[in-house]
Amino acid sequence: MADRPVPEDHLAGYAEILAAACATGRRLTRDELEALRGQGERAAEVGIGLRALVRAHLTAARSVAAGLAPSAAEHVLDAVEQAVDAFAEGHERAQRQAVRQEEAARREFVDDLLYGRSDLGRLAERAERFGLLLSHAHTVAAAEGTEPFDDGSPLTRRVESSLVARFGDRHILLTTKDDRLICIAPADQSDVLTFFAKQAYAAADGVRVAIGRAQPGAGGVVHSYEEALNALDLAHRMGLEDPVLHAADLLVYPVLTRDRQAMADLVRSVLGPLRQARGGAQPLLDTLTVYFDTGCVAAEAARQLSLSVRAMTYRLDRIRRLTGADPGDPVHRYTLQTAVIGARLLDWPAQEL
């Protein structure tokens, strides 16, 4: 707060309280202390800094002491100590309340922004208070890990401090939502989200970051945020291991599942026969997953599955005989790989289709 002069009304009654206490050497009464706390609160609310307030009270105390008898003056220091403690407590109480109100307003704004609630015009006005210009395009990144990201947690403060030190005021909003750390930045400042991703990943083990696409307007923030969340969900279902995911690189997956029923029919039709294998469909489905992930290199797939090349070849042949589709045939390969992706997206065979 600014160090500004303290108006006389913020010292009203203070000299009388000191004089009355010093006259007998008594402690300040409960009512006197509460009155001083109230003065401290009101001073904080109008922007008077604590330093200026203390200085004004000490100046007033010197004037009071000068007019007291020596026997009473020796009690001034004790009375001033109690008084300063009281109005400082009130001043700090008002500041804490202001912080809580600011945090509540910020949380309400973030909820409205990320859920697309509230009138867009009003939302844009509120956004400027928190450093966002919603007339511009924005990109949203979401980080999640084994430990939750909370407002004020060490993980959150660490990432926030790094962003502020690197970029200062660049119309960036860092917040938390549902145990995730969210960063909203102007779309033309991709370096912000790249840096955010690196800092979040380095903040704790097991952190993964997803970045949505740049989208215009207040509605675009919601869209980009949802893309980031969908990318995180997709990473879980598909077993993607990249620590940083870009929604733009994963667009094929929503396309494949847009018609869920058609994808379920494909999985049942193509991969359903794998259920007849000893041990069920999962081992052979895992074999196909690794085989396709390694670019259909049987030796590398065998190594990753801790199998011999002969065992790998046997499994691929077993898949061909059960499904009627040869993983090594380019024509069959596309159908099989699409079905495998569908199975991972739909959590088959764990979930019935």
ABEGO torsion letter per residue (X at the ends): XBBBBBBAAAABGAAAAAAAAAAAGBBBBAAAAAAAAAAAAAAAAAGBBAAAAAAAAAAAAAAAAAABBAAAAAAAAAAAAAAAAAAAAAAAAAAAAAAAAAAAAAAAAAAAAAAGBEBAAAAAAAAAAAGBBAABBBBBBBBBBABBBBBGBAAAAAAAAAAAAAAEBAGBBBBBBGGBBBBBBBAABAAAAAAAAAAAAAABBGBBBBBBBBBBEAAAAAAAAAAAAAAAAAAAAAGBABABBBAAAAAAAAAAAABAAAAAAAAAAAAAAAAABBGEAAAAAAAAAAAAAAGGBAAAAAAAAGBBAAAAAAAAAAAAAAAGBBAABAAAAAAAAAAAAAAAAAGOAABBX
